[in-house]
């Protein structure tokens, strides 16, 4: 009989920002990319983004767009 092993599962809460850019799907591919780039620049300019990036870097937690 195989010995049973109990695995502890640690769950984390993640937050995802879903966006809806009006008319996005009707844009050409390069226009879609330009809109996403513009949104990234806006988000990167926010104080909270930089604060969170610093805090997560200290804990070595993954963070989207930090190294982009």
C-alpha angles and dihedrals in degrees: 000000000000117000113250117238122202114214120203112220116207114202124203129196115234129192122212126189112218115196135194115202106194110246093004095137091052093056123097115257094257090048090051090052090050091052092050090048090051090051091049090052091051093049093046089054093060119103093224091056092057093043091051092046090054093047093048092046088057090053093039090234117154117258126185119239096008094111097031 
